[in-house]
Amino acid sequence: MSNSSEVIPPIGELNSSESRSSIAKSVPPSDKKGSALRILAVDDHSVVRQGIIRILAGEFPGAMLAEAGSGQEALEAAWKQDWDLILLDISLPGRCGIDVLKEIKSARPKVPVLIVSMHSEGQFAIRALKAGAAGYLTKDSPHETLIYAVRRLLGGGKFISPTLAEKLAVQLDSDTSKLPHESLSDREFEVLRMLGSGRTVGEIAQQLFLSVKTISTYRARILTKMGITNNAEIVQYCIRNTLVE
């Protein structure tokens, strides 16, 4: 085995003559006996992906490290290749990261997924864990914490911070009813947070690569499910429940 890690380029940086699904072709076939450690990093920001890859390459010599820049690319890689670990961002163009997580776990139920997100634990962590994530880490965490979390998951364990563990304990012990936003689907919750941060329907549609009509439909469902009437109330609710940065 080579002493250097093998890094597969992100699909978006492959030659135009190659198909969007060619990452699966560039990955060596599975070799259950003595195969190299396989880790996939999924993030739509190349700087973040490459930073994660550099950290992992230094910690796991000989590992095969691959990148994906969107939810669809992540799913293609998950369908066509066995992975020992997938690091997944929540905010991805065109697909909600939680939905991508669910599909990955459906296709590869045994592969551990570590969420690496810019969003605080209070906003997405519990939803991610319920959807099948084995850990949740914020992007402002020290790289030593990233390595620790990765090793935990590769060893068959879970990773949550002490703060998140406390939140989970409180939730389990609480006898109070769910908050209104907890009844929303993952995509509706994502749109709620974006509306709560002051974005317009058009801006949200552009960021999520969806139509204005689709976002308007999500907005209508949010208002109905939560019993509120306008965007101003959405903003107030999100601020009150710390759902926005």
Secondary structure by P-SEA (a helix, b strand, c coil): cccbbbbbccccccccccccccccccccccccccccbbbbbbcccaaaaaaaaaaaaaaccccbbbbbccaaaaaaaaacccccbbbbbcccccccaaaaaaaaaaacccbbbbbbccccccccaaaaaaacccccccccccaaaaaaaaaaaaaccccccaaaaaaaaaaaaccccccccccccaaaaaaaaaaaacccaaaaaaaacccaaaaaaaaaaaaaaaccccaaaaaaaaaaacccc
